[in-house]
Amino acid sequence: MKIFDLRSDTVTKPSPGMRKAMAEAEVGDDVYGEDPTVNKLQDMAAKLTGKEAALYVSTGSMGNLIPIYLNCGAGNELLIEARGHSVQHELAGVSALAGSLPIMIAAPHGILTPELLTPWIQPDAYDHARTRLIMLENTHNAAGGTVYTLAALREIGAFARKRNLAVHIDGARLFNAVTASGIDAQTICREADTVTFCLSKGLGAPVGSLLCGSRAFIAEARRVRKMLGGGMRQAGIIAAAGIFALEHNIERLAEDHQNARMIARALSATSWATLDPNDVVTNILYFRTPDRKAADVVKSLARQGILCWDMGVDQVRFVTHIDLSADDAREVAAIVEKMKL
Ligand SMILES: Cc1ncc(COP(=O)(O)O)c(C=O)c1O
């Protein structure tokens, strides 16, 4: 039976071209700053996001933790959407390692606004922790791959600057946001002090994320990366995959979005899944299973070769990616349409 793995866009395998680039990568000791391939990748990331500098880190989690540690820090508060990845899936590193208190704010579609943030800004009083950082997730994974509009980003940027708060974008899927919104990465990132984007999600690389910010910030971030055990040596081998991903795999993200929308339409025509296909704007889709347990629906789908995750009792997630072609997506849509539960 053919298997369609829609559990995540992290399940992809490096393509032959990517593996060739990895095999041929020039390397050096990156802890000494001497790996030319890592340096090239970091320069590319800084340029793409319009920041002065970038740091190659092993994961998105590390790329989020470092700015929380540096821009929020022990005894201070950060404001984050309640379903944010950093507070739901990063092992409480925000408090366990950075010492910060996350204030989790529920926002429709995962999109924070000044109105939602304002009540949570601590007053300047001796018995209050200080609010230091706003974290935005773009695209927002748990909210269904949702995307900030430029107007929403600008409002938050202006709000933060006025209050001297730092802004970090968890852009694990930044280029999905770019693709869906038509706003270039530099314009999105201008509203934030720092941004992390992942190579190992929609971009199809096996490992790695880039934390981007000012030169001074990245110099400090390099120290914290080392403290966390994240200093890598001949990392050019894996950074080469990242360069390949940035050069070849950004443009094609639109296909993943189209495939997700196609599958969403098929799901919406069934009796067992509820969703509005118009809500699907990137490569992540969620549907409700009002009359059945999501876990049972996931099992039924697996029997037809479709792998996915249940998210809560009555919600299932599908994620499209580079290893799912348009033909595969059509097959998934056909299986879903025929499936009776
Ligand atoms: C929105 C978001 N941020 C951060 C991460 C963390 O990335 P990593 O698994 O590389 O630590 C993920 C992982 O799926 C994510 O979806």
PDBQT file of the ligand as one rigid body, heavy atoms in Angstrom, charges set to zero:
ROOT
HETATM    1  C1  LIG A 401       5.955  26.901  14.796  1.00  0.00    +0.000 C 
HETATM    2  C2  LIG A 401       7.101  26.078  15.248  1.00  0.00    +0.000 A 
HETATM    3  N1  LIG A 401       8.076  26.659  15.935  1.00  0.00    +0.000 NA
HETATM    4  C3  LIG A 401       9.154  25.960  16.372  1.00  0.00    +0.000 A 
HETATM    5  C4  LIG A 401       9.276  24.629  16.108  1.00  0.00    +0.000 A 
HETATM    6  C5  LIG A 401      10.444  23.876  16.686  1.00  0.00    +0.000 C 
HETATM    7  O1  LIG A 401      11.293  23.372  15.722  1.00  0.00    +0.000 OA
HETATM    8  P1  LIG A 401      12.274  22.147  16.100  1.00  0.00    +0.000 P 
HETATM    9  O2  LIG A 401      11.447  20.922  16.036  1.00  0.00    +0.000 OA
HETATM   10  O3  LIG A 401      13.303  22.235  15.012  1.00  0.00    +0.000 OA
HETATM   11  O4  LIG A 401      12.837  22.424  17.450  1.00  0.00    +0.000 OA
HETATM   12  C6  LIG A 401       8.261  23.963  15.392  1.00  0.00    +0.000 A 
HETATM   13  C7  LIG A 401       8.377  22.508  15.103  1.00  0.00    +0.000 C 
HETATM   14  O5  LIG A 401       7.529  21.908  14.511  1.00  0.00    +0.000 OA
HETATM   15  C8  LIG A 401       7.154  24.716  14.957  1.00  0.00    +0.000 A 
HETATM   16  O6  LIG A 401       6.147  24.137  14.283  1.00  0.00    +0.000 OA
ENDROOT
TORSDOF 0
